[in-house]
Amino acid sequence: MLVPSSRPQVGRRAGRPRGRFRFTAALAVGLLAAAAVPPAYATTATDDPVPRAPRVTSLGPYEECTTNQCATYGASGLPGRFRFTPDPADEDVTSYRVRVGGEVHTISAAEAESFAFVPPTAGFYVLYVEAADRGSRYGPETTFSFKVGYVEEAARWRFDDGLTDPSATVAADSGVRGAHQDAALHTDGDPWSRLARAGDRDRALLLDAPGEGRPQEYAQTARPVVDTSRPFTVSAWVQLADTGADRVVLSAPGEHGSAFELLYSAADRRWAFGRTARDEPGAPRVRSLATTADPARNAWTHLAGVFHTRHDTDPSNDTVQLYVNGRPQGSPVVLAEGAPAYEPWTSTAGLQFGRGRTGGAYDGHFLGRIDEVRAWQWALTADDVRNETDVRDAEGYPAVPLAAHWDAASAGDGRVPQVGPYPVGDMALSPAGATLDAEEGSVLLDGVAGHLSATGPVVDETGSFTVSARVRVDSAGLESKPVGYRALVAGQRAGSEYSWALWARKTSPETWRWEFSRTVLGPDGESTDTATVGSNEVVAADTWVDLTGSYDALDGNGRLTLYVDASWQYGSGASELNGVQQGGGVLRAGGDARDGATTEHALPGALKSVRVWTGALTGDDLWRHVLPQ
């Protein structure tokens, strides 16, 4: 059964029955008996009481909320320290149990002199502290409530300026702190792309591949945006068009190198975030690298880089950390270990969008799109970065731009065209077993040899995405398949497996059920984890169905959800994926031609469309994106 996420479940569990209780005389007697049981902190002997409630003292920076006021202090990631002391009447307190922020700690009396808690994000927190004696008996708890402040962004560029003025050459800074620093655009042509992360009512910065005689394109602010000697975070949504060389998304240059660079590293074939050790000729670079190589091109990816000084003046523990789609990439990299001559130097130039600096010259020009750039003069926590990957459209809904749409109603010459706005290729029909029905606007599949194929992937599958197909399975073709047979509706290959796939599985001689699956492959190409969600509804044959699978990378370790039309499916299977996987190669629909001749998992039926979105659709989103066709 699916485990519900922490998000609102509107549209997912509608109509599901809830448990009820009947109040009877027997229940009343039981409740009275339970009430008569003394609390855990009652004395067990008149001469040996359990400890009394301890005292909690803040050592800074967080202060206790009062009845009439709860002021904010500090920020996420800034440790708060507290001292726990026993009641003066207690002489044998040996330890304390502390609950805060979903964590439980058992500490000694010595450790209670300075207990540290690092709030993972802004908000209201409560310390629950209990003292224990030598017999490990806990007394009543003391509560200490406090509120952690929100980290305001130093700068933000939405790049939606082109909506109101297509001839604009400046991107406005809409950050909430500090002096606004607009970015001047240096482009040869229209810099405002309609293919933006927040949808068609947004714009993104387009940095084109330069033709012969065309200048390299970039944008820059007039002055530095953050002090690069102090903790900071930068982030951006990017769509990488070319991997033939280093492609710098953001940088803060000095005279010789960059105080930081967020980029695609061609030598490593990975996303990276790092610093040049010193602003001197030939100074080494230290980088935090993505854990997976060969990111998807022409697909929206969220990148963030965090520089952390651990809130002290000792440069030996300064670190850099890269995040991809809200996930930390490995452990923080200690800069002094990678370059003993490292120092936290300060960039004196403006923030660069789309280029870096090496040996005193600008390089690493980006090719593709950049959107939703943000900067903070603070080292965001992992929870903060995850939260920042949430993008909303102009109406406040989660932004889920359509990455690809293959529409059989427009098919011809053995191909199903890709009618979405992004540069994705068409689907080709197999030589046998797949025919066009122009009147119906569908591709008919014989369940033996028929299938369709396109070049994939079309989204960054290490982040959230959604896939949907309008499919009909034919009852006559289903009857001939053995129990356990899986018919492929649509799927993205990853080696010998599927990174994701929508299926129809025969679970009994008379029953078929829908499935949505994901598989993670190890370095050896073997599966390390698989998550599959099955439908509670049986497959309705000989009728059109909108089958939708959604992968939410930020729900737990990554969670799969399956919908049949607008109905959330809570059938069998494990829905959480423990790992990340990026597919590659062919995207299939209706079956899989493994050796070019035979078709495995052939689907008996028909397909009208296959669509893929960047972002995880929920039940309410289906009415806005999937069902209206």
C-alpha positions in Angstrom: 0.0 0.0 0.0 1.2 3.5 -0.8 2.6 5.5 2.1 1.1 9.0 2.0 3.5 11.8 1.6 3.7 14.9 3.8 2.0 16.9 1.2 -1.8 17.5 1.1 -3.5 14.4 -0.2 -6.4 16.2 -1.9 -7.6 14.1 -4.8 -5.8 11.0 -3.6 -7.8 9.4 -0.9 -11.2 10.8 -1.5 -13.9 8.4 -0.4 -11.6 6.1 1.5 -13.4 4.9 4.7 -12.1 5.8 8.1 -12.1 3.8 11.3 -15.0 4.3 13.8 -15.5 3.5 17.5 -18.6 2.4 19.4 -18.8 3.7 22.9 -20.0 0.9 25.1 -20.2 0.2 28.8 -17.2 -2.1 28.6 -15.2 0.6 26.8 -16.2 3.1 29.5 -14.9 0.7 32.3 -11.7 0.3 30.4 -11.1 4.0 30.0 -11.7 4.6 33.7 -9.3 1.8 34.5 -6.6 3.3 32.2 -7.1 6.7 33.8 -6.5 5.2 37.2 -2.9 4.1 36.2 -0.4 6.6 37.6 1.8 8.5 35.0 5.3 7.3 34.3 6.8 9.9 36.6 4.9 8.9 39.8 6.9 7.8 42.7 7.5 4.1 43.1 8.5 4.3 46.7 7.9 7.1 49.2 11.7 7.3 49.9 12.8 7.1 46.3 10.9 9.4 43.9 11.7 9.6 40.2 13.5 12.8 39.1 11.5 15.9 38.9 11.2 18.1 35.8 14.6 19.4 34.9 15.5 23.0 34.1 16.4 24.1 30.6 18.6 27.2 29.9 19.4 28.6 26.5 23.1 29.2 25.8 22.2 31.1 22.6 21.2 32.2 20.1 17.6 30.9 20.6 15.3 32.4 23.3 12.3 30.8 24.8 8.8 31.8 23.6 6.6 33.4 26.2 2.8 33.4 26.6 2.6 36.7 24.7 5.6 36.7 22.4 7.6 34.3 20.2 10.3 36.2 18.5 12.5 34.6 15.9 16.2 34.1 16.4 19.1 32.6 14.4 18.4 30.7 11.2 18.3 27.2 9.8 21.7 25.5 10.1 22.8 27.7 13.0 23.4 25.5 16.1 21.6 26.3 19.2 23.0 25.3 22.6 21.1 24.4 25.8 22.0 23.4 29.3 19.9 20.9 31.3 20.2 20.9 35.1 18.3 18.7 37.6 15.8 20.1 40.0 17.6 21.1 43.3 15.8 18.4 45.1 17.3 15.6 42.9 20.7 14.2 43.7 20.9 11.1 41.4 20.2 12.4 37.9 22.5 10.6 35.5 21.1 11.3 32.1 18.5 13.1 30.0 16.2 12.2 27.2 15.7 15.0 24.7 13.1 15.1 21.9 13.3 17.9 19.3 12.5 18.3 15.6 11.6 14.6 15.2 14.9 13.5 16.8 15.4 11.6 20.1 18.7 11.9 22.0 19.8 10.3 25.2 22.7 12.2 26.8 24.8 12.0 29.9 24.7 14.6 32.7 28.1 15.9 31.5 26.8 16.3 27.9 23.8 18.1 29.3 26.1 21.1 30.1 26.0 22.1 26.4 23.5 20.2 24.2 23.6 21.3 20.6 20.7 21.2 18.2 20.9 22.3 14.5 17.5 23.3 13.2 17.1 21.9 9.7 14.8 24.7 8.5 13.0 27.8 9.8 10.0 27.4 12.0 8.7 26.7 15.5 10.5 24.0 17.6 9.9 22.5 21.1 12.5 20.8 23.3 11.0 18.0 25.4 13.5 17.2 28.2 13.2 14.4 30.8 15.7 13.6 33.6 16.6 10.0 34.5 18.1 8.5 37.7 20.5 5.6 38.2 17.7 3.2 37.8 16.9 4.6 34.3 13.6 6.0 35.5 12.3 9.1 33.8 10.4 11.8 35.4 8.1 14.5 34.0 9.3 16.5 31.0 10.1 20.2 30.7 9.2 21.9 27.5 11.2 24.8 25.9 9.7 26.3 22.8 11.6 28.6 20.4 11.3 30.0 16.8 14.0 29.9 14.2 14.2 32.7 11.7 13.8 32.4 7.9 16.8 33.0 5.6 15.9 35.8 3.2 17.5 35.6 -0.3 20.1 38.2 -1.2 19.1 38.3 -4.8 16.7 36.6 -7.3 16.3 36.7 -11.1 13.2 35.2 -12.6 13.9 36.2 -16.2 10.3 37.0 -16.8 11.1 40.5 -17.9 10.6 39.5 -21.6 6.9 38.9 -20.9 6.1 42.6 -20.7 9.0 43.9 -22.8 10.4 41.5 -25.4 13.1 44.1 -26.3 14.4 44.3 -22.7 18.1 43.8 -22.2 18.2 43.7 -18.4 16.9 41.0 -16.0 15.6 42.6 -12.8 16.7 41.4 -9.4 13.6 40.7 -7.3 15.4 39.6 -4.1 14.1 40.8 -0.8 17.4 41.8 0.9 20.1 44.3 0.1 20.4 46.6 -2.9 18.9 45.1 -6.0 21.4 44.2 -8.7 19.9 43.8 -12.1 21.7 41.7 -14.7 22.7 43.2 -18.0 22.2 40.7 -20.9 24.9 40.4 -23.5 23.3 38.3 -26.2 23.1 38.4 -30.0 19.4 37.9 -30.6 16.3 37.3 -28.5 17.4 36.3 -25.0 13.9 35.5 -23.7 12.9 31.8 -24.2 9.3 30.8 -23.9 10.5 27.3 -22.8 10.8 28.4 -19.1 10.8 26.3 -16.0 7.5 27.8 -14.7 5.7 27.2 -18.0 4.6 29.2 -21.1 3.6 32.2 -19.0 7.2 32.6 -17.9 10.5 33.3 -19.6 14.0 31.9 -19.2 17.4 33.3 -20.2 18.5 31.7 -23.5 22.2 31.5 -24.3 22.4 30.2 -27.9 25.1 28.1 -29.5 27.2 30.8 -31.3 27.4 30.7 -35.0 30.3 31.9 -37.2 31.1 35.4 -36.3 28.7 35.6 -33.4 29.9 36.7 -29.9 29.8 34.5 -26.8 26.6 35.2 -24.8 26.3 35.8 -21.1 24.8 38.1 -18.4 26.3 39.9 -15.5 25.6 42.2 -12.5 27.7 45.4 -12.0 28.8 44.4 -8.5 29.2 41.2 -6.4 26.0 39.7 -5.2 27.4 37.8 -2.2 30.5 38.1 -0.1 32.3 34.9 -1.1 34.5 34.8 2.0 31.4 34.2 4.1 28.8 31.4 3.9 26.6 31.6 0.8 24.3 29.5 -1.4 23.5 29.9 -5.1 20.9 28.0 -7.1 19.4 27.8 -10.6 17.2 25.8 -12.9 19.2 24.9 -16.0 18.6 23.2 -19.3 21.9 22.1 -20.8 22.1 21.9 -24.6 25.7 20.9 -25.2 28.3 18.8 -23.2 31.2 19.2 -25.5 33.1 21.6 -23.1 32.8 23.0 -19.7 29.5 24.9 -19.3 29.4 27.4 -16.5 26.0 28.3 -15.1 27.0 30.9 -12.4 30.4 32.2 -11.3 31.9 35.0 -9.1 35.2 36.0 -10.8 38.3 37.6 -9.5 41.4 38.8 -11.4 42.6 35.3 -12.3 40.0 32.7 -11.3 36.5 32.3 -9.8 35.7 32.4 -6.1 33.0 29.9 -7.1 31.7 28.2 -10.2 28.5 26.2 -10.6 28.9 24.3 -13.9 28.9 21.2 -16.0 32.5 19.7 -16.1 33.2 18.1 -19.4 36.3 16.3 -18.0 34.3 14.7 -15.3 31.0 14.5 -17.4 29.2 15.7 -14.3 27.6 18.7 -12.7 30.1 20.4 -10.2 30.4 23.2 -7.7 33.7 24.5 -6.4 36.2 27.3 -5.8 39.6 28.3 -6.9 41.9 28.0 -3.9 43.4 31.5 -4.3 43.0 34.3 -6.8 46.4 33.7 -8.2 47.7 32.3 -11.6 47.6 28.5 -11.7 45.8 28.1 -8.3 44.1 24.7 -8.1 40.3 24.2 -8.1 38.4 22.1 -5.5 35.0 20.8 -6.5 32.0 18.9 -5.2 30.9 16.6 -8.1 27.6 15.0 -8.9 27.4 11.3 -8.0 26.0 10.3 -11.5 27.6 11.1 -14.8 26.2 12.1 -18.1 23.2 14.3 -17.1 20.2 14.5 -19.5 20.5 17.3 -22.1 17.7 19.7 -22.9 16.0 18.7 -19.6 15.3 21.0 -16.7 17.6 20.3 -13.7 17.9 22.1 -10.4 21.4 22.9 -9.2 22.5 24.4 -5.9 26.0 25.1 -4.5 26.6 25.7 -0.8 29.8 27.2 0.7 30.0 26.7 4.4 32.5 28.1 7.0 31.0 26.3 9.9 30.3 29.7 11.5 33.9 30.2 12.6 37.1 31.9 11.3 39.1 28.6 10.8 39.5 28.0 7.0 40.6 24.4 7.6 36.9 23.3 7.9 35.4 25.3 5.0 33.5 23.1 2.6 31.6 23.2 -0.7 28.6 21.0 -1.4 26.7 20.4 -4.7 23.0 19.6 -4.8 21.2 18.2 -7.9 17.4 18.2 -7.9 17.4 18.8 -4.1 19.7 15.9 -3.3 23.2 16.4 -1.8 25.9 14.9 -4.0 28.2 12.9 -1.7 29.6 14.5 1.4 30.7 18.1 1.7 34.2 18.6 0.3 36.8 20.2 2.6 38.6 22.8 0.6 41.8 22.8 2.6 42.2 19.0 2.1 41.9 19.5 -1.7 44.2 22.5 -1.8 46.5 23.2 1.2 47.0 26.8 0.0 43.2 27.5 0.1 41.9 30.7 1.5 38.3 32.1 1.6 39.0 35.0 -0.8 36.4 37.5 -1.9 35.3 38.1 -5.5 35.3 41.7 -6.5 33.4 41.4 -9.8 29.7 41.1 -10.6 27.9 37.7 -10.7 28.3 36.0 -14.1 25.5 34.1 -15.7 26.8 31.7 -18.3 30.6 32.0 -18.1 33.5 31.5 -15.7 37.1 32.7 -15.4 40.3 30.9 -15.8 43.9 32.3 -16.1 42.5 35.8 -16.3 40.2 35.1 -19.2 36.5 34.3 -19.4 35.6 30.8 -20.5 33.1 27.9 -20.1 30.3 29.7 -21.9 27.0 28.0 -21.2 24.8 26.8 -24.0 21.1 26.3 -23.1 18.6 27.9 -20.8 18.9 29.3 -17.3 16.0 30.2 -15.0 15.0 31.0 -11.5 18.5 32.0 -10.2 18.7 32.7 -6.5 21.5 33.7 -4.0 21.7 33.8 -0.2 24.3 35.1 2.1 23.9 31.9 4.1 24.7 28.2 3.9 21.3 26.7 3.4 20.6 23.3 4.9 19.7 20.2 3.0 16.0 20.7 3.9 16.2 24.3 2.7 17.6 23.3 -0.7 15.0 20.6 -1.1 12.3 23.2 -0.4 13.8 25.6 -3.0 13.2 23.1 -5.8 9.5 23.8 -5.6 8.5 26.1 -8.6 5.1 27.7 -8.9 3.4 29.0 -12.1 1.7 32.4 -12.5 -1.5 31.1 -10.8 0.4 29.6 -7.8 0.1 26.0 -8.9 3.1 23.6 -9.0 4.9 24.3 -12.3 5.0 21.2 -14.5 6.1 22.1 -18.0 5.3 19.6 -20.7 8.6 18.0 -21.8 7.3 15.8 -24.6 4.0 15.0 -26.2 3.6 12.3 -28.9 0.1 12.6 -30.5 -1.1 9.9 -32.8 -3.9 12.1 -34.2 -1.2 13.9 -36.2 0.7 10.7 -37.3 1.7 9.9 -40.8 4.5 8.3 -42.9 5.1 5.7 -40.2 5.8 8.3 -37.4 4.0 9.8 -34.5 5.1 13.5 -34.2 6.2 15.1 -31.0 4.0 18.2 -30.8 5.3 19.6 -27.5 7.4 22.8 -27.5 10.8 21.2 -26.5 13.3 19.8 -29.1 12.3 16.1 -28.8 12.2 13.7 -31.7 9.2 11.8 -33.2 8.2 8.2 -32.4 8.7 5.7 -35.2 6.4 2.8 -35.8 7.8 -0.7 -36.0 7.9 -2.2 -39.5 5.3 -4.8 -38.6 2.5 -5.0 -36.1 1.8 -1.3 -35.7 -0.6 0.6 -38.0 -2.2 4.0 -38.0 -5.9 4.4 -37.6 -6.4 7.9 -39.0 -10.1 8.1 -38.2 -9.6 7.2 -34.6 -6.3 9.1 -34.2 -4.5 6.1 -32.7 -1.7 3.5 -33.3 -3.1 -0.1 -33.4 -0.7 -2.7 -31.9 -1.1 -6.4 -32.6 0.4 -7.6 -29.3 3.0 -9.6 -31.1 5.4 -7.4 -33.1 4.0 -3.9 -32.9 5.8 -1.1 -30.9 6.9 2.5 -31.2 10.3 4.1 -30.3 11.9 7.5 -29.8 15.3 8.8 -28.7 15.3 9.4 -25.0 15.5 10.5 -22.3 13.3 13.6 -22.4 13.5 14.6 -18.7 16.0 14.6 -15.8 14.8 11.4 -14.1 17.0 12.1 -11.0 14.4 14.8 -10.2 10.6 14.7 -10.2 8.7 13.9 -13.4 5.3 12.5 -14.6 4.4 10.3 -17.6 1.0 9.6 -18.9 -0.4 7.5 -21.8 -3.9 7.3 -23.3 -4.2 3.6 -23.9 -6.7 0.9 -24.7 -6.0 -2.8 -24.2 -8.0 -5.3 -26.3 -9.7 -8.2 -24.6 -9.1 -10.7 -27.4 -5.3 -10.1 -27.2 -5.3 -10.4 -23.5 -6.8 -13.8 -23.3 -3.9 -15.5 -25.1 -1.2 -14.1 -22.7 0.1 -16.3 -19.8 -0.4 -15.3 -16.2 2.5 -13.0 -15.1 2.8 -11.4 -18.6 3.7 -7.7 -18.6 2.6 -5.6 -21.5 4.6 -2.3 -21.9 2.5 0.8 -22.3 5.5 3.2 -22.3 9.0 3.1 -20.7 12.5 4.6 -20.8 15.3 2.1 -21.2 18.3 2.1 -18.8 20.7 -0.6 -19.8 18.9 -3.9 -19.8 16.2 -2.5 -17.5 13.8 0.4 -17.5 14.4 3.6 -15.6 10.7 4.0 -15.6 7.8 2.2 -17.2 4.0 1.9 -17.3 2.7 -1.6 -17.6 -0.4 -3.8 -17.8 0.3 -7.1 -15.9 -1.8 -10.3 -16.1 -2.3 -11.3 -12.5 -4.7 -14.2 -13.0 -6.4 -15.9 -15.9 -9.2 -13.3 -15.8 -7.5 -10.2 -14.3 -5.0 -7.6 -15.5 -3.8 -4.7 -13.4 -1.9 -1.5 -14.2 1.6 -0.8 -12.8 4.2 2.0 -12.6 7.7 1.0 -11.9 11.2 2.4 -11.5 14.6 0.6 -11.4 18.0 1.7 -10.2 21.1 0.2 -11.7 24.5 -0.1 -10.1 27.9 0.5 -11.7 27.9 -3.1 -13.0 24.5 -2.5 -14.8 22.7 -4.8 -12.3 19.5 -3.7 -10.5 20.1 -2.4 -7.0 16.5 -1.3 -6.2 13.1 -1.5 -7.8 9.9 0.1 -6.8 6.5 -0.9 -8.4 3.1 0.5 -7.7 0.1 -1.7 -8.8 -3.4 -0.6 -9.3 -6.3 -1.6 -7.1 -8.5 -1.3 -10.1 -8.5 -4.0 -12.7 -7.7 -3.1 -16.3 -10.9 -2.2 -18.1 -10.5 -3.8 -21.6 -11.7 -2.3 -24.9 -12.0 1.2 -23.5 -9.7 4.3 -23.4 -7.9 5.0 -20.2 -5.5 7.8 -19.2 -2.7 6.0 -17.3 -0.4 8.3 -15.3 2.7 7.6 -13.2 4.2 10.3 -11.1 7.7 10.2 -9.4 8.2 12.7 -6.6 11.9 12.9 -5.9 11.4 15.0 -2.8 8.8 12.7 -1.1 10.9 10.5 1.2 13.7 8.9 -0.8 11.6 9.3 -4.0 8.0 8.1 -4.3 5.9 6.6 -7.1 2.2 7.2 -7.5 -0.1 5.7 -10.0 -3.4 7.1 -11.4 -6.1 5.6 -13.6 -7.9 8.5 -15.2 -8.4 10.8 -12.1 -8.4 8.0 -9.5 -5.4 7.5 -7.2 -4.4 3.8 -7.0 -3.4 2.4 -3.6 -2.8 -1.2 -4.8 0.1 -3.5 -4.1 3.8 -2.8 -4.3 6.6 -0.8 -2.7 6.3 2.9 -3.7 9.6 4.3 -2.4 12.7 4.2 -4.5 16.0 4.0 -2.6 18.3 5.6 -5.1 18.4 7.7 -8.3 18.5 6.7 -11.9 18.8 8.5 -15.2 17.7 6.5 -18.2 19.4 6.6 -21.5 18.9 5.5 -25.1 15.6 4.4 -26.5 12.1 5.3 -25.1 9.6 2.6 -26.0 5.8 2.4 -26.2 3.7 -0.7 -26.9 6.5 -3.2 -26.6 10.3 -3.5 -26.6 12.3 -4.7 -29.7 15.4 -6.0 -27.9 17.2 -7.4 -30.9 15.5 -5.4 -33.7 13.4 -8.3 -34.8 11.3 -9.7 -31.9 9.1 -7.6 -29.6 9.0 -8.4 -25.8 6.2 -7.1 -23.6 4.1 -6.5 -26.6 0.8 -4.7 -25.9 -2.4 -5.9 -27.6 -4.4 -2.7 -28.0 -3.9 0.9 -29.1 -2.2 4.2 -28.1 -3.4 7.7 -28.7 -0.8 9.7 -26.9 2.3 9.6 -24.6 3.2 12.7 -22.6 6.0 13.5 -20.1 6.2 16.5 -17.7 9.0 17.9 -15.6 7.7 17.8 -12.1 5.4 15.5 -10.0 1.7 15.8 -10.8 -0.8 15.2 -7.9 -4.4 14.1 -8.1 -5.7 17.7 -8.4 -3.2 18.5 -11.2 -4.6 15.7 -13.4 -7.7 17.8 -14.3 -5.4 20.7 -15.4 -2.8 18.7 -17.4 -3.8 15.1 -18.1 -7.5 14.7 -18.7 -8.3 17.7 -20.9 -7.1 16.5 -24.3 
